[in-house]
Amino acid sequence: MITYELLGARALADRGTISPVPIVGPFPAIIVPAEAITIHTANDVWRLGKGQFITLLQAEQNMSLVPADKEQFASVYSLSFKSYKLVKREESSLLYEVDTEQLPEHGQIMEFPRHAEGLLHKLLEQYRKADTSPKLHLLMYELLDAILVKRLDDSIFMTNDTAIKRAVAYVQQHYEAPLTRSFLAKLTGFNESYFSSLFRKETGWSFAEYLNRIRIDQAKHMLLGTTDKLQEIANQTGFSDGSYLGKTFSKIVHLSPSSFRSRRQSNRVVGMQFLGALLALGIQPLAGTREVLRSSLLLREEMPDIVELEELDQVQALHSLQPELIVAPTYYYSYPDILKELETIAPVLMIPWGQLDKLEEVRLLGRLLGRTYEAEKWISRLQQSAAEAREAIAPFISTTATVGLFELWYDDSWLIPHMPVRSAYNLFQLLGLNPPPRIRQEVLLTGKHRTVKEQDLPSYAATHMFLIVHTDDTEAFREKLMQRSVWKQLVHERGCQLHLLKLNEFWLDDGRSLELQLAVLVNRLTTIS
């Protein structure tokens, strides 16, 4: 059992801070920058990108930080703490000792989880108030638990080498072709031996393993979604014949293709993602990860019995649930060990993540899980809800009004999301609202997110601005915004209306989530503030 004691929480640097900034104790500490920084010591140089943090277990000679790419700092935060492990339990007492073995290594750089940003800012604010209540300890424990354990984001592969990115993309697009290691090595400009070692280093898979995994996952879709014979499926997925496909399938999935096909109408399904889509099909997910469930708060009441996996690598807990299928997003290819372990529990159905139209996502799952009728029925219901919503907001939205969607990032910049995420689909597709010209041209038509600094928001401003923020106290956050000149200008001079949304209710918007989020959006637009 691990517990933590907070020793300090502060901003090491901010705009206007003179570089370099010395880093002094106490330790252990974590350093979280809003923009890229470089940490120098007498012996090491560590480069942290935006959205990362570093663990420092002890002091080093001449330890300091400087901005990485710019002349000025953005915010850099430091949290110092003690870590304790329970070593003895007696009837009336517990004995803890200082312990750092469970912490990341000194100098390890990791990704800072998006949902932890709100916890960080809450902790800093509470600490500045000199509040030593149990709430502060709870915030500290929750934050360190969220970022120091093995996280979903820690080991995203295919991020360091562009050649391996090209190889992976080529496999995903041409899996049915007679691909070989020598061909991909030549395509990427490496010899075979170096290509093999680099591919494994970057992805966690051998090339042959990864190619077979992609092909088998395509075969799974065809087994569930068609009546094609095994030989026909082999021809379309790159296997030489049905017999070889069957042997490879059984080795990876631990079921024969025919046994897997019989699970088409499974009810006992674990959702590592796509919880809203499963609910839309009338399936109650057996389990999900804490990361996803914390980001799906609008769905929680509809999943009262769902089992929450505290960490992604604690999948052994799924054995007792006896699932028939596990639905996972394609980014799980980044976690070979976890994906292989999931396959020992139940067959894993990989679904494209962030690529499909929201309704097509439900249709795909409906087709694969034998619920085509349920999928179409739900889609009709959603479209009817959208039609009613358009009528409801019509008296409140002028024909010349525009609508924008913006998500606050922890460095005070604002993400403008494109159609697949954060209810942009609800606003622009289902409600048919008009975006400002720059959002239409630079985001919706390009299909790419755009991040802008706060001072640049006026050129993307809309009549109605939906702001997704990482706090539950949206009204208190609104008050803080209105103390800043940009927001005063937008509201008082430009007449913009601000509608604040909670990140943990709008992070994910698949299936049933769309309906619930649509209702929230309509409520905001029809409520006169």
Stockholm file with secondary structure:
# STOCKHOLM 1.0

chainA/1-529         MITYELLGARALADRGTISPVPIVGPFPAIIVPAEAITIHTANDVWRLGKGQFITLLQAEQNMSLVPADKEQFASVYSLSFKSYKLVKREESSLLYEVDTEQLPEHGQIMEFPRHAEGLLHKLLEQYRKADTSPKLHLLMYELLDAILVKRLDDSIFMTNDTAIKRAVAYVQQHYEAPLTRSFLAKLTGFNESYFSSLFRKETGWSFAEYLNRIRIDQAKHMLLGTTDKLQEIANQTGFSDGSYLGKTFSKIVHLSPSSFRSRRQSNRVVGMQFLGALLALGIQPLAGTREVLRSSLLLREEMPDIVELEELDQVQALHSLQPELIVAPTYYYSYPDILKELETIAPVLMIPWGQLDKLEEVRLLGRLLGRTYEAEKWISRLQQSAAEAREAIAPFISTTATVGLFELWYDDSWLIPHMPVRSAYNLFQLLGLNPPPRIRQEVLLTGKHRTVKEQDLPSYAATHMFLIVHTDDTEAFREKLMQRSVWKQLVHERGCQLHLLKLNEFWLDDGRSLELQLAVLVNRLTTIS
#=GR chainA/1-529 SS CEEEEEEEEEEEECTTCCSCEECCCSSSEEEEESSCEEEECSSCEEEECTTEEEEECSCCTTCEEEESSSSSCCCEEEEEEEEEEEEEEETTEEEEEECCTTSCCTTCEEECCTTHHHHHHHHHHHHHTTCCSHHHHHHHHHHHHHHHSCCTTTTCCSSSCHHHHHHHHHHHHSTTSCCCHHHHHHHHTCCHHHHHHHHHHHHSSCHHHHHHHHHHHHHHHHHHHCCCCHHHHHHHHTCSSHHHHHHHHHHHHSSCHHHHHTTTTCSCEEESSCHHHHHHTTCCCSEEEHHHHHTCGGGGGGCTTCEEESSTTCGGGGGGGCCSEEEEEGGGGGCHHHHHHHHHHSCEEEECSSCSCHHHHHHHHHHHTTCHHHHHHHHHHHHHHHHHHHHHHGGGSCTTCCEEEEEECTTSCEEECCTTSTTHIIIIIISCCCCCHHHIIIIITTTCCEEECGGGGGGGCCSEEEEEESCSCHHHHHHHHTTSHHHHIIIIISCCEEEEEEHHHHSCCCTHHHHHHHHHHHHHHHSCC
#=GC SS_cons         CEEEEEEEEEEEECTTCCSCEECCCSSSEEEEESSCEEEECSSCEEEECTTEEEEECSCCTTCEEEESSSSSCCCEEEEEEEEEEEEEEETTEEEEEECCTTSCCTTCEEECCTTHHHHHHHHHHHHHTTCCSHHHHHHHHHHHHHHHSCCTTTTCCSSSCHHHHHHHHHHHHSTTSCCCHHHHHHHHTCCHHHHHHHHHHHHSSCHHHHHHHHHHHHHHHHHHHCCCCHHHHHHHHTCSSHHHHHHHHHHHHSSCHHHHHTTTTCSCEEESSCHHHHHHTTCCCSEEEHHHHHTCGGGGGGCTTCEEESSTTCGGGGGGGCCSEEEEEGGGGGCHHHHHHHHHHSCEEEECSSCSCHHHHHHHHHHHTTCHHHHHHHHHHHHHHHHHHHHHHGGGSCTTCCEEEEEECTTSCEEECCTTSTTHIIIIIISCCCCCHHHIIIIITTTCCEEECGGGGGGGCCSEEEEEESCSCHHHHHHHHTTSHHHHIIIIISCCEEEEEEHHHHSCCCTHHHHHHHHHHHHHHHSCC
//
